[in-house]
Amino acid sequence: MSESILSHVSLGTNRFDEAAAFYDRVLGALGIGRVMAHPGAVAYGRTFPEFWLQTPIDGQPAATGNGTHVGFLAGSEAEVDAFYAAALAAGGRGDGPPGPRPHYGEPYYGCFVRDLDGHKVEAMVWRGGPSAA
């Protein structure tokens, strides 16, 4: 059995083609690519669909959640930095530049951005691996 506790996470978008291009770019900086696609939905992962981007199935506009964010695991500080740069270059906005966050744990290094729909997304790495936390 996998050590992961989640099957997948989905975010809604009102700008599907633009948002998919945004995530192609920023997740590509972490070595994450598209693994599935359906009309109005695309899934990303390293081996299976862990993160979905889609137009809401109910036909209503997508909305962000206050206090909600999705964190992507990076392999290095350089990947976190590349994720942040790619997000800004692809039209996202910064919500916390790359750097240590000792209040999350001494080995924590991450960044936060807002995607094209305003969803808060993060890239982070535990320097020294998760057991260092």
Disulfide bonds with the S-S distance in Angstrom:
none
